Amino acid sequence: MNNYEIMMNGIVTIGEYAPEFEATTTMGNVKLSDYKGKWLVLFSHPRRFYPRKVLIFG
């Protein structure tokens, strides 16, 4: 799977490179490249997500 295919279907699996992206978060704007050389876990959720639901992921 190449980067174009990943962007089209939105699937990135363990061991694959994620495409560069920018996002607005509760901590401000971030880019994937801000974390180059560091371990990173990407967590995504629906817009209707409540903080107490974080406990489910713990």
N, CA, C and O atoms as a Maestro MAE file, in Angstrom:
{
 s_m_m2io_version
 :::
 2.0.0
}

f_m_ct {
 s_m_title
 :::
 protein
 m_atom[232] {
  # First column is atom index #
  i_m_mmod_type
  r_m_x_coord
  r_m_y_coord
  r_m_z_coord
  i_m_residue_number
  s_m_chain_name
  s_m_pdb_residue_name
  s_m_pdb_atom_name
  i_m_atomic_number
  :::
  1 25 0.857 -1.173 0.000 1 A "MET " " N  " 7
  2 3 0.000 0.000 0.000 1 A "MET " " CA " 6
  3 2 0.904 1.237 0.000 1 A "MET " " C  " 6
  4 15 1.782 1.358 0.854 1 A "MET " " O  " 8
  5 25 0.697 2.149 -0.943 2 A "ASN " " N  " 7
  6 3 1.505 3.367 -0.987 2 A "ASN " " CA " 6
  7 2 0.776 4.516 -0.286 2 A "ASN " " C  " 6
  8 15 -0.376 4.367 0.124 2 A "ASN " " O  " 8
  9 25 1.450 5.660 -0.149 3 A "ASN " " N  " 7
  10 3 0.856 6.792 0.578 3 A "ASN " " CA " 6
  11 2 -0.443 7.264 -0.043 3 A "ASN " " C  " 6
  12 15 -1.366 7.652 0.673 3 A "ASN " " O  " 8
  13 25 -0.530 7.236 -1.376 4 A "TYR " " N  " 7
  14 3 -1.767 7.669 -2.035 4 A "TYR " " CA " 6
  15 2 -2.925 6.764 -1.634 4 A "TYR " " C  " 6
  16 15 -4.020 7.249 -1.350 4 A "TYR " " O  " 8
  17 25 -2.694 5.457 -1.609 5 A "GLU " " N  " 7
  18 3 -3.753 4.518 -1.221 5 A "GLU " " CA " 6
  19 2 -4.163 4.725 0.231 5 A "GLU " " C  " 6
  20 15 -5.346 4.640 0.559 5 A "GLU " " O  " 8
  21 25 -3.207 4.992 1.093 6 A "ILE " " N  " 7
  22 3 -3.513 5.237 2.502 6 A "ILE " " CA " 6
  23 2 -4.402 6.464 2.634 6 A "ILE " " C  " 6
  24 15 -5.378 6.440 3.383 6 A "ILE " " O  " 8
  25 25 -4.077 7.547 1.911 7 A "MET " " N  " 7
  26 3 -4.879 8.763 1.997 7 A "MET " " CA " 6
  27 2 -6.285 8.541 1.452 7 A "MET " " C  " 6
  28 15 -7.235 9.160 1.933 7 A "MET " " O  " 8
  29 25 -6.432 7.679 0.470 8 A "MET " " N  " 7
  30 3 -7.741 7.455 -0.128 8 A "MET " " CA " 6
  31 2 -8.652 6.640 0.781 8 A "MET " " C  " 6
  32 15 -9.846 6.926 0.872 8 A "MET " " O  " 8
  33 25 -8.103 5.618 1.462 9 A "ASN " " N  " 7
  34 3 -8.973 4.781 2.286 9 A "ASN " " CA " 6
  35 2 -8.798 5.021 3.786 9 A "ASN " " C  " 6
  36 15 -9.532 4.439 4.585 9 A "ASN " " O  " 8
  37 25 -7.841 5.864 4.186 10 A "GLY " " N  " 7
  38 3 -7.684 6.235 5.579 10 A "GLY " " CA " 6
  39 2 -7.163 5.144 6.489 10 A "GLY " " C  " 6
  40 15 -7.280 5.253 7.710 10 A "GLY " " O  " 8
  41 25 -6.588 4.091 5.921 11 A "ILE " " N  " 7
  42 3 -6.125 2.975 6.740 11 A "ILE " " CA " 6
  43 2 -4.604 2.999 6.844 11 A "ILE " " C  " 6
  44 15 -3.902 2.957 5.834 11 A "ILE " " O  " 8
  45 25 -4.113 3.066 8.060 12 A "VAL " " N  " 7
  46 3 -2.695 2.913 8.344 12 A "VAL " " CA " 6
  47 2 -2.616 1.836 9.405 12 A "VAL " " C  " 6
  48 15 -3.284 1.931 10.434 12 A "VAL " " O  " 8
  49 25 -1.812 0.819 9.171 13 A "THR " " N  " 7
  50 3 -1.704 -0.269 10.136 13 A "THR " " CA " 6
  51 2 -0.335 -0.241 10.809 13 A "THR " " C  " 6
  52 15 0.559 0.490 10.385 13 A "THR " " O  " 8
  53 25 -0.182 -1.030 11.844 14 A "ILE " " N  " 7
  54 3 1.068 -1.110 12.592 14 A "ILE " " CA " 6
  55 2 2.196 -1.476 11.641 14 A "ILE " " C  " 6
  56 15 2.071 -2.398 10.835 14 A "ILE " " O  " 8
  57 25 3.290 -0.747 11.744 15 A "GLY " " N  " 7
  58 3 4.456 -1.003 10.913 15 A "GLY " " CA " 6
  59 2 4.502 -0.185 9.634 15 A "GLY " " C  " 6
  60 15 5.521 -0.184 8.944 15 A "GLY " " O  " 8
  61 25 3.425 0.507 9.305 16 A "GLU " " N  " 7
  62 3 3.407 1.350 8.110 16 A "GLU " " CA " 6
  63 2 3.675 2.798 8.501 16 A "GLU " " C  " 6
  64 15 3.452 3.200 9.643 16 A "GLU " " O  " 8
  65 25 4.151 3.563 7.546 17 A "TYR " " N  " 7
  66 3 4.379 4.983 7.774 17 A "TYR " " CA " 6
  67 2 3.074 5.738 7.599 17 A "TYR " " C  " 6
  68 15 2.346 5.519 6.631 17 A "TYR " " O  " 8
  69 25 2.783 6.618 8.528 18 A "ALA " " N  " 7
  70 3 1.595 7.471 8.412 18 A "ALA " " CA " 6
  71 2 1.961 8.671 7.543 18 A "ALA " " C  " 6
  72 15 3.079 9.176 7.636 18 A "ALA " " O  " 8
  73 25 1.049 9.127 6.713 19 A "PRO " " N  " 7
  74 3 1.338 10.316 5.902 19 A "PRO " " CA " 6
  75 2 1.394 11.570 6.781 19 A "PRO " " C  " 6
  76 15 0.737 11.641 7.820 19 A "PRO " " O  " 8
  77 25 2.181 12.545 6.353 20 A "GLU " " N  " 7
  78 3 2.274 13.814 7.090 20 A "GLU " " CA " 6
  79 2 0.889 14.451 7.175 20 A "GLU " " C  " 6
  80 15 0.129 14.440 6.207 20 A "GLU " " O  " 8
  81 25 0.573 15.004 8.342 21 A "PHE " " N  " 7
  82 3 -0.704 15.696 8.500 21 A "PHE " " CA " 6
  83 2 -0.565 16.785 9.549 21 A "PHE " " C  " 6
  84 15 0.360 16.771 10.361 21 A "PHE " " O  " 8
  85 25 -1.491 17.722 9.523 22 A "GLU " " N  " 7
  86 3 -1.627 18.760 10.541 22 A "GLU " " CA " 6
  87 2 -3.001 18.635 11.149 22 A "GLU " " C  " 6
  88 15 -3.959 18.287 10.460 22 A "GLU " " O  " 8
  89 25 -3.110 18.916 12.446 23 A "ALA " " N  " 7
  90 3 -4.407 18.821 13.117 23 A "ALA " " CA " 6
  91 2 -4.506 19.885 14.205 23 A "ALA " " C  " 6
  92 15 -3.504 20.293 14.793 23 A "ALA " " O  " 8
  93 25 -5.722 20.318 14.455 24 A "THR " " N  " 7
  94 3 -5.995 21.217 15.567 24 A "THR " " CA " 6
  95 2 -6.465 20.358 16.726 24 A "THR " " C  " 6
  96 15 -7.418 19.590 16.592 24 A "THR " " O  " 8
  97 25 -5.799 20.488 17.857 25 A "THR " " N  " 7
  98 3 -6.117 19.674 19.025 25 A "THR " " CA " 6
  99 2 -6.474 20.581 20.198 25 A "THR " " C  " 6
  100 15 -6.425 21.806 20.087 25 A "THR " " O  " 8
  101 25 -6.827 19.975 21.301 26 A "THR " " N  " 7
  102 3 -7.096 20.751 22.514 26 A "THR " " CA " 6
  103 2 -5.821 21.397 23.047 26 A "THR " " C  " 6
  104 15 -5.883 22.295 23.886 26 A "THR " " O  " 8
  105 25 -4.668 20.943 22.564 27 A "MET " " N  " 7
  106 3 -3.373 21.496 22.963 27 A "MET " " CA " 6
  107 2 -2.813 22.456 21.916 27 A "MET " " C  " 6
  108 15 -1.677 22.911 22.047 27 A "MET " " O  " 8
  109 25 -3.588 22.770 20.884 28 A "GLY " " N  " 7
  110 3 -3.124 23.658 19.818 28 A "GLY " " CA " 6
  111 2 -2.903 22.887 18.521 28 A "GLY " " C  " 6
  112 15 -3.319 21.735 18.399 28 A "GLY " " O  " 8
  113 25 -2.245 23.525 17.553 29 A "ASN " " N  " 7
  114 3 -1.969 22.879 16.271 29 A "ASN " " CA " 6
  115 2 -0.740 21.994 16.386 29 A "ASN " " C  " 6
  116 15 0.251 22.372 17.011 29 A "ASN " " O  " 8
  117 25 -0.806 20.825 15.787 30 A "VAL " " N  " 7
  118 3 0.325 19.899 15.776 30 A "VAL " " CA " 6
  119 2 0.481 19.321 14.377 30 A "VAL " " C  " 6
  120 15 -0.471 19.262 13.598 30 A "VAL " " O  " 8
  121 25 1.713 18.895 14.074 31 A "LYS " " N  " 7
  122 3 2.013 18.198 12.830 31 A "LYS " " CA " 6
  123 2 2.652 16.869 13.204 31 A "LYS " " C  " 6
  124 15 3.315 16.762 14.235 31 A "LYS " " O  " 8
  125 25 2.456 15.874 12.379 32 A "LEU " " N  " 7
  126 3 3.082 14.584 12.637 32 A "LEU " " CA " 6
  127 2 4.598 14.748 12.713 32 A "LEU " " C  " 6
  128 15 5.247 14.118 13.548 32 A "LEU " " O  " 8
  129 25 5.163 15.586 11.854 33 A "SER " " N  " 7
  130 3 6.618 15.771 11.833 33 A "SER " " CA " 6
  131 2 7.157 16.382 13.135 33 A "SER " " C  " 6
  132 15 8.358 16.300 13.392 33 A "SER " " O  " 8
  133 25 6.296 16.992 13.959 34 A "ASP " " N  " 7
  134 3 6.724 17.511 15.266 34 A "ASP " " CA " 6
  135 2 7.241 16.390 16.163 34 A "ASP " " C  " 6
  136 15 7.996 16.644 17.102 34 A "ASP " " O  " 8
  137 25 6.844 15.168 15.881 35 A "TYR " " N  " 7
  138 3 7.182 14.026 16.729 35 A "TYR " " CA " 6
  139 2 8.199 13.095 16.082 35 A "TYR " " C  " 6
  140 15 8.375 11.963 16.531 35 A "TYR " " O  " 8
  141 25 8.873 13.562 15.030 36 A "LYS " " N  " 7
  142 3 9.856 12.733 14.330 36 A "LYS " " CA " 6
  143 2 10.920 12.241 15.311 36 A "LYS " " C  " 6
  144 15 11.471 13.024 16.086 36 A "LYS " " O  " 8
  145 25 11.202 10.945 15.271 37 A "GLY " " N  " 7
  146 3 12.200 10.346 16.148 37 A "GLY " " CA " 6
  147 2 11.682 9.982 17.527 37 A "GLY " " C  " 6
  148 15 12.447 9.514 18.369 37 A "GLY " " O  " 8
  149 25 10.395 10.189 17.773 38 A "LYS " " N  " 7
  150 3 9.800 9.871 19.074 38 A "LYS " " CA " 6
  151 2 8.722 8.803 18.898 38 A "LYS " " C  " 6
  152 15 8.164 8.648 17.812 38 A "LYS " " O  " 8
  153 25 8.441 8.081 19.958 39 A "TRP " " N  " 7
  154 3 7.330 7.135 19.944 39 A "TRP " " CA " 6
  155 2 6.035 7.935 19.969 39 A "TRP " " C  " 6
  156 15 5.939 8.960 20.644 39 A "TRP " " O  " 8
  157 25 5.043 7.458 19.228 40 A "LEU " " N  " 7
  158 3 3.791 8.193 19.136 40 A "LEU " " CA " 6
  159 2 2.632 7.223 18.973 40 A "LEU " " C  " 6
  160 15 2.705 6.281 18.185 40 A "LEU " " O  " 8
  161 25 1.573 7.458 19.717 41 A "VAL " " N  " 7
  162 3 0.333 6.696 19.573 41 A "VAL " " CA " 6
  163 2 -0.716 7.668 19.060 41 A "VAL " " C  " 6
  164 15 -0.963 8.706 19.675 41 A "VAL " " O  " 8
  165 25 -1.332 7.332 17.936 42 A "LEU " " N  " 7
  166 3 -2.393 8.175 17.383 42 A "LEU " " CA " 6
  167 2 -3.727 7.652 17.878 42 A "LEU " " C  " 6
  168 15 -4.034 6.469 17.730 42 A "LEU " " O  " 8
  169 25 -4.516 8.534 18.464 43 A "PHE " " N  " 7
  170 3 -5.812 8.168 19.019 43 A "PHE " " CA " 6
  171 2 -6.859 9.027 18.344 43 A "PHE " " C  " 6
  172 15 -6.752 10.254 18.344 43 A "PHE " " O  " 8
  173 25 -7.851 8.410 17.780 44 A "SER " " N  " 7
  174 3 -8.908 9.141 17.091 44 A "SER " " CA " 6
  175 2 -10.251 8.694 17.639 44 A "SER " " C  " 6
  176 15 -10.417 7.542 18.039 44 A "SER " " O  " 8
  177 25 -11.207 9.611 17.654 45 A "HIS " " N  " 7
  178 3 -12.522 9.292 18.198 45 A "HIS " " CA " 6
  179 2 -13.583 10.121 17.494 45 A "HIS " " C  " 6
  180 15 -13.257 11.110 16.838 45 A "HIS " " O  " 8
  181 25 -14.828 9.742 17.618 46 A "PRO " " N  " 7
  182 3 -15.908 10.536 17.022 46 A "PRO " " CA " 6
  183 2 -16.004 11.917 17.675 46 A "PRO " " C  " 6
  184 15 -15.542 12.112 18.799 46 A "PRO " " O  " 8
  185 25 -16.589 12.842 16.986 47 A "ARG " " N  " 7
  186 3 -16.738 14.203 17.516 47 A "ARG " " CA " 6
  187 2 -17.519 14.211 18.831 47 A "ARG " " C  " 6
  188 15 -17.208 14.997 19.726 47 A "ARG " " O  " 8
  189 25 -18.513 13.359 18.956 48 A "ARG " " N  " 7
  190 3 -19.313 13.303 20.190 48 A "ARG " " CA " 6
  191 2 -18.627 12.364 21.177 48 A "ARG " " C  " 6
  192 15 -19.072 11.236 21.385 48 A "ARG " " O  " 8
  193 25 -17.568 12.826 21.767 49 A "PHE " " N  " 7
  194 3 -16.752 12.038 22.676 49 A "PHE " " CA " 6
  195 2 -16.674 12.791 23.992 49 A "PHE " " C  " 6
  196 15 -16.356 13.979 24.011 49 A "PHE " " O  " 8
  197 25 -16.958 12.116 25.079 50 A "TYR " " N  " 7
  198 3 -16.979 12.753 26.389 50 A "TYR " " CA " 6
  199 2 -15.772 12.304 27.205 50 A "TYR " " C  " 6
  200 15 -15.401 11.132 27.151 50 A "TYR " " O  " 8
  201 25 -15.147 13.216 27.965 51 A "PRO " " N  " 7
  202 3 -13.938 12.881 28.724 51 A "PRO " " CA " 6
  203 2 -14.062 11.633 29.589 51 A "PRO " " C  " 6
  204 15 -13.088 10.895 29.739 51 A "PRO " " O  " 8
  205 25 -15.232 11.381 30.161 52 A "ARG " " N  " 7
  206 3 -15.343 10.192 31.019 52 A "ARG " " CA " 6
  207 2 -15.186 8.903 30.217 52 A "ARG " " C  " 6
  208 15 -14.885 7.855 30.788 52 A "ARG " " O  " 8
  209 25 -15.385 8.969 28.905 53 A "LYS " " N  " 7
  210 3 -15.203 7.779 28.074 53 A "LYS " " CA " 6
  211 2 -13.736 7.388 27.961 53 A "LYS " " C  " 6
  212 15 -13.428 6.264 27.562 53 A "LYS " " O  " 8
  213 25 -12.821 8.301 28.309 54 A "VAL " " N  " 7
  214 3 -11.399 7.971 28.301 54 A "VAL " " CA " 6
  215 2 -11.142 6.795 29.224 54 A "VAL " " C  " 6
  216 15 -10.245 5.994 28.963 54 A "VAL " " O  " 8
  217 25 -11.904 6.674 30.290 55 A "LEU " " N  " 7
  218 3 -11.737 5.563 31.235 55 A "LEU " " CA " 6
  219 2 -11.890 4.221 30.548 55 A "LEU " " C  " 6
  220 15 -11.246 3.249 30.944 55 A "LEU " " O  " 8
  221 25 -12.722 4.149 29.536 56 A "ILE " " N  " 7
  222 3 -12.925 2.899 28.798 56 A "ILE " " CA " 6
  223 2 -11.637 2.469 28.117 56 A "ILE " " C  " 6
  224 15 -11.359 1.275 28.011 56 A "ILE " " O  " 8
  225 25 -10.842 3.441 27.650 57 A "PHE " " N  " 7
  226 3 -9.615 3.130 26.931 57 A "PHE " " CA " 6
  227 2 -8.452 2.844 27.862 57 A "PHE " " C  " 6
  228 15 -7.418 2.343 27.420 57 A "PHE " " O  " 8
  229 25 -8.604 3.156 29.153 58 A "GLY " " N  " 7
  230 3 -7.532 2.948 30.116 58 A "GLY " " CA " 6
  231 2 -7.384 1.516 30.425 58 A "GLY " " C  " 6
  232 15 -6.524 1.143 31.224 58 A "GLY " " O  " 8
  :::
 }
 m_bond[231] {
  # First column is bond index #
  i_m_from
  i_m_to
  i_m_order
  :::
  1 1 2 1
  2 2 3 1
  3 3 4 2
  4 3 5 1
  5 5 6 1
  6 6 7 1
  7 7 8 2
  8 7 9 1
  9 9 10 1
  10 10 11 1
  11 11 12 2
  12 11 13 1
  13 13 14 1
  14 14 15 1
  15 15 16 2
  16 15 17 1
  17 17 18 1
  18 18 19 1
  19 19 20 2
  20 19 21 1
  21 21 22 1
  22 22 23 1
  23 23 24 2
  24 23 25 1
  25 25 26 1
  26 26 27 1
  27 27 28 2
  28 27 29 1
  29 29 30 1
  30 30 31 1
  31 31 32 2
  32 31 33 1
  33 33 34 1
  34 34 35 1
  35 35 36 2
  36 35 37 1
  37 37 38 1
  38 38 39 1
  39 39 40 2
  40 39 41 1
  41 41 42 1
  42 42 43 1
  43 43 44 2
  44 43 45 1
  45 45 46 1
  46 46 47 1
  47 47 48 2
  48 47 49 1
  49 49 50 1
  50 50 51 1
  51 51 52 2
  52 51 53 1
  53 53 54 1
  54 54 55 1
  55 55 56 2
  56 55 57 1
  57 57 58 1
  58 58 59 1
  59 59 60 2
  60 59 61 1
  61 61 62 1
  62 62 63 1
  63 63 64 2
  64 63 65 1
  65 65 66 1
  66 66 67 1
  67 67 68 2
  68 67 69 1
  69 69 70 1
  70 70 71 1
  71 71 72 2
  72 71 73 1
  73 73 74 1
  74 74 75 1
  75 75 76 2
  76 75 77 1
  77 77 78 1
  78 78 79 1
  79 79 80 2
  80 79 81 1
  81 81 82 1
  82 82 83 1
  83 83 84 2
  84 83 85 1
  85 85 86 1
  86 86 87 1
  87 87 88 2
  88 87 89 1
  89 89 90 1
  90 90 91 1
  91 91 92 2
  92 91 93 1
  93 93 94 1
  94 94 95 1
  95 95 96 2
  96 95 97 1
  97 97 98 1
  98 98 99 1
  99 99 100 2
  100 99 101 1
  101 101 102 1
  102 102 103 1
  103 103 104 2
  104 103 105 1
  105 105 106 1
  106 106 107 1
  107 107 108 2
  108 107 109 1
  109 109 110 1
  110 110 111 1
  111 111 112 2
  112 111 113 1
  113 113 114 1
  114 114 115 1
  115 115 116 2
  116 115 117 1
  117 117 118 1
  118 118 119 1
  119 119 120 2
  120 119 121 1
  121 121 122 1
  122 122 123 1
  123 123 124 2
  124 123 125 1
  125 125 126 1
  126 126 127 1
  127 127 128 2
  128 127 129 1
  129 129 130 1
  130 130 131 1
  131 131 132 2
  132 131 133 1
  133 133 134 1
  134 134 135 1
  135 135 136 2
  136 135 137 1
  137 137 138 1
  138 138 139 1
  139 139 140 2
  140 139 141 1
  141 141 142 1
  142 142 143 1
  143 143 144 2
  144 143 145 1
  145 145 146 1
  146 146 147 1
  147 147 148 2
  148 147 149 1
  149 149 150 1
  150 150 151 1
  151 151 152 2
  152 151 153 1
  153 153 154 1
  154 154 155 1
  155 155 156 2
  156 155 157 1
  157 157 158 1
  158 158 159 1
  159 159 160 2
  160 159 161 1
  161 161 162 1
  162 162 163 1
  163 163 164 2
  164 163 165 1
  165 165 166 1
  166 166 167 1
  167 167 168 2
  168 167 169 1
  169 169 170 1
  170 170 171 1
  171 171 172 2
  172 171 173 1
  173 173 174 1
  174 174 175 1
  175 175 176 2
  176 175 177 1
  177 177 178 1
  178 178 179 1
  179 179 180 2
  180 179 181 1
  181 181 182 1
  182 182 183 1
  183 183 184 2
  184 183 185 1
  185 185 186 1
  186 186 187 1
  187 187 188 2
  188 187 189 1
  189 189 190 1
  190 190 191 1
  191 191 192 2
  192 191 193 1
  193 193 194 1
  194 194 195 1
  195 195 196 2
  196 195 197 1
  197 197 198 1
  198 198 199 1
  199 199 200 2
  200 199 201 1
  201 201 202 1
  202 202 203 1
  203 203 204 2
  204 203 205 1
  205 205 206 1
  206 206 207 1
  207 207 208 2
  208 207 209 1
  209 209 210 1
  210 210 211 1
  211 211 212 2
  212 211 213 1
  213 213 214 1
  214 214 215 1
  215 215 216 2
  216 215 217 1
  217 217 218 1
  218 218 219 1
  219 219 220 2
  220 219 221 1
  221 221 222 1
  222 222 223 1
  223 223 224 2
  224 223 225 1
  225 225 226 1
  226 226 227 1
  227 227 228 2
  228 227 229 1
  229 229 230 1
  230 230 231 1
  231 231 232 2
  :::
 }
}
